[in-house]
Amino acid sequence: MIHWRRSDGEFFPHEGTDESVVFLSYILQGLGSLVSDFFRGLLHHWGIQVHHLTPNSILHISIFVHLCEAFLEIEPHFDLFQYFFHLKPHPNDSKVDVVGGAGLQFCQGRKPKYIPYDLSGKVIDWKSMWFYIRNLSSSLPLCTPGPPVKRSNWNSKGSGGTRLTFFWG
């Protein structure tokens, strides 16, 4: 059972010590309430928190996890993920948003090698629709103030010596 509470009338998230902020659009893009070790590992590697990601970044991660588990029948693989995606400050390097300040993008030239899908476009007003979930099992990192801080590993390209080829029918 997941414990949650509404954020009615709040202009900025004020979670309790045992809570995490979750945006409605994240759930609509595939984020589950009990996030995987792979997802937590990505957050730790990049030094970011869930609220730093854009909704389309959540969608990229959800599709990748599904691809690995359902079609490749493997656990989500970090090097494979980095082969296809990198993290970029949002909206740009000189101005980084506190909420949604880190967005996943395909690495240059890699999108044609990946499964085809279209993003739903821009998610409008997503930053104003959040709620809180109880975080007793540390399934999500606790919120700290400020925008994400770009690290050099945001642009990692995975294991450089591996050539990956996929065929999609």
C-alpha positions in Angstrom: 0.0 0.0 0.0 1.4 3.4 -1.0 0.8 6.4 1.3 0.4 9.7 -0.4 -1.0 13.2 0.3 -2.2 16.0 -1.9 -0.4 19.3 -2.3 -3.5 21.5 -2.7 -2.9 25.2 -2.3 0.9 24.9 -2.2 3.0 27.0 -4.5 6.3 25.1 -3.8 6.8 21.5 -2.6 7.2 21.2 1.2 7.7 17.5 1.8 8.1 15.9 5.2 11.3 14.1 6.3 9.8 10.7 5.2 8.2 11.9 1.9 9.3 12.5 -1.7 7.8 14.8 -4.2 6.3 13.1 -7.3 5.0 15.0 -10.3 1.8 13.7 -11.9 3.4 13.7 -15.4 6.2 11.4 -14.2 3.6 8.8 -13.3 1.9 9.3 -16.6 5.2 8.8 -18.4 5.9 5.5 -16.6 7.5 6.1 -13.3 6.4 3.5 -10.7 6.1 4.2 -7.1 8.7 1.6 -6.2 11.6 2.7 -8.5 14.2 0.2 -9.6 17.8 -0.1 -8.6 18.7 0.9 -12.1 16.8 4.2 -11.8 18.3 4.9 -8.4 21.7 4.1 -9.9 21.2 6.7 -12.6 20.2 9.3 -10.1 23.3 8.6 -8.0 25.6 8.5 -11.0 24.5 11.8 -12.3 24.2 13.4 -8.8 20.6 14.4 -9.3 17.2 13.9 -7.8 13.9 12.8 -9.4 12.5 16.3 -9.6 15.5 17.4 -11.6 14.4 15.2 -14.5 12.0 16.3 -17.3 8.8 14.1 -17.9 10.2 13.0 -21.3 13.4 11.8 -19.5 11.2 9.6 -17.4 9.6 8.3 -20.6 13.1 7.5 -22.1 14.1 5.6 -19.0 10.8 3.7 -18.8 11.0 2.6 -22.5 14.7 1.6 -22.0 13.8 -0.6 -18.9 10.9 -2.2 -20.8 13.1 -2.8 -23.8 15.7 -4.6 -21.7 13.4 -6.6 -19.5 10.6 -7.6 -22.0 12.5 -7.8 -25.3 16.2 -8.4 -24.6 15.4 -10.4 -21.5 18.2 -8.8 -19.5 18.4 -6.5 -16.5 18.6 -2.8 -17.6 22.3 -2.3 -18.5 24.0 0.9 -17.5 26.6 0.9 -20.3 24.0 0.2 -22.9 21.9 3.1 -21.6 24.8 5.5 -21.8 25.5 4.3 -25.3 22.2 5.7 -26.4 21.5 8.6 -24.0 23.2 11.5 -22.3 22.0 14.1 -19.8 21.8 17.8 -20.7 21.1 20.9 -18.5 17.7 22.3 -19.1 16.9 24.7 -20.6 20.6 25.4 -21.3 24.1 25.4 -19.7 23.9 29.0 -18.4 20.4 28.7 -16.9 19.4 25.4 -15.2 15.9 25.0 -13.8 15.5 23.6 -10.2 12.6 21.4 -11.3 13.2 19.8 -14.7 16.8 21.1 -15.0 18.2 17.8 -16.5 16.9 16.3 -19.7 17.8 13.1 -21.4 18.7 13.2 -25.1 19.9 10.7 -27.6 23.7 10.7 -28.2 24.5 12.1 -31.6 23.9 9.6 -34.3 22.4 6.9 -32.0 18.6 7.5 -32.4 18.4 5.6 -35.7 20.0 2.6 -34.0 17.3 2.5 -31.3 13.7 1.4 -31.3 11.5 4.0 -33.0 9.1 5.9 -30.9 7.8 9.5 -30.7 7.7 11.6 -27.6 4.3 13.1 -26.9 5.7 16.6 -27.3 6.1 19.2 -24.6 4.3 18.5 -21.4 2.5 21.8 -20.4 2.3 23.0 -16.9 3.7 19.8 -15.4 5.6 21.6 -12.7 2.5 22.7 -11.0 0.9 19.3 -10.5 2.7 17.3 -7.8 1.8 15.2 -4.7 3.8 13.5 -2.0 4.5 9.8 -1.4 5.8 8.3 1.8 9.4 7.3 1.4 9.9 4.8 4.2 12.0 2.4 2.2 14.3 5.1 0.6 12.9 4.2 -2.8 13.5 7.8 -3.8 16.2 10.2 -2.6 15.2 13.0 -0.3 14.7 16.4 -1.9 17.4 19.0 -1.4 17.2 22.6 -2.6 18.7 23.9 -5.8 19.1 23.0 -9.5 21.1 20.0 -10.6 24.8 20.6 -10.9 26.2 19.4 -14.2 28.9 16.7 -13.9 31.3 15.5 -16.6 29.7 12.1 -16.5 26.4 13.6 -17.9 28.0 13.2 -21.3 29.5 9.7 -20.9 29.1 7.6 -24.0 29.2 4.2 -22.4 31.9 1.7 -23.2 33.6 3.0 -26.2 35.0 -0.3 -27.5 31.7 -2.0 -27.8 29.8 -1.9 -31.1 26.1 -2.4 -30.7 23.8 -3.3 -33.6 20.1 -3.8 -33.2 17.6 -4.8 -35.9 14.0 -3.8 -35.4 11.3 -5.3 -37.6 
